[in-house]
Amino acid sequence: MVRAIANHRFAQEKYSITPEQFTVLTAIIDHDGLYQRQIGALTLKDRPNITRIINILEKAELVTKTPDVNKRKIYKINITEKGRQAHQKVVPSVIKHWQETVDGISDEELESCLKVLNKIKENLEKNLNIQI
């Protein structure tokens, strides 16, 4: 439901990026200069999806791909100023969406929920085998 609402809002606001691209841009902004594989691991996206998203972002001049000096087919991904601006334009909508999502939930309830979700995540990570 969160993804469906985000897709609807992004389309409604006519943002130049999708929620999926926003997630990838956020990872790149937080960790500029990572390899595509590392971004895939951070965003839990497999190789074909992360490659597709990065290619779209590069074509839109939101990121740049720099070949690794030692290996020809491995790229470091960097955010461009245009990418930062596209990301920043969307942030208020994402924050509003999150606030609406957690409306009526106390800080204590959120903290408890996050603890449980982190335990579930840890359990799942033991069995996670995404090729990145």
C-alpha positions, 0 to 999 in steps of 0.5 A: 500500500505504501508503494502504491500510494507513493507511485500515485503521489509521484505521478500526481505531482509529476515528479521527474523521478519514481519512488524506486528511483528516489530510493536509489538516489537516496542511497547514492546521496548517503554513500556517493561513489559506491559501485552499482552492486553496493547500491543494489545491496543497500536498496535490496534490488537485484542486478538487472533492476539496479542496472536499469534504474542507474541507466535511467538516472544516468540518461536523465543526467541525475547520476554519473557512472565512472568506470573502475580504474582496475575493471572495465565493467564495474562502475562507481555511481555519483550524484549530479547537482541535477540529481540532488535537486530532483531528490530534494524536490521530492523529499517534502512529499516523502516526509508528508507520506511518512507522517500520514503513515504513522499518524496516531502511533506513539513514539514508543509504539513506533520504537517497539515496532522497529525493534520487532521489524529489525529482528525479523530483518536479521532473521531474513538476512540469514537466508537472503541470497540476492546476487549482487 
